[in-house]
Amino acid sequence: MEDNYIVTKDGKNLLLFIDPKNKSNDTKNNEIFVNQLNEIKDEINKTFSGKTEISYFGSPVIAVANAQQIKKDIQNTVIISMTVLLILLMYYFRNFFTR
């Protein structure tokens, strides 16, 4: 404790603790929270570039990142499988007007 703030032993890092109102597995609502947190972080990091930097971690952030990665993976899988299926159908029929 230093001046009623929680800091690391070397005094270089100020620690803040946030208790989100949503559970960590509520990714829909946490995505909004994490996006707003990212905007605040980016704005402060840009404003005070070289002087200070904000970073954070926690289960809501990890859950949102995992959900976003799963969405991207599913989209990529669907695109690849549809492309392969289309190529196979084109090879099999070789002509779109074949009866």
Buried (B, 14 or more C-beta within 10 A) or exposed (E): EEEEEEEEEEEEEEEEEEEBEBEBEBBEBBBEBBEEBEEEBEEEBEEEEEEEEBEEEBEBBEBBEEBEEEEEEEEEEEEEEEEEEEEEEEEEEEEEEEE
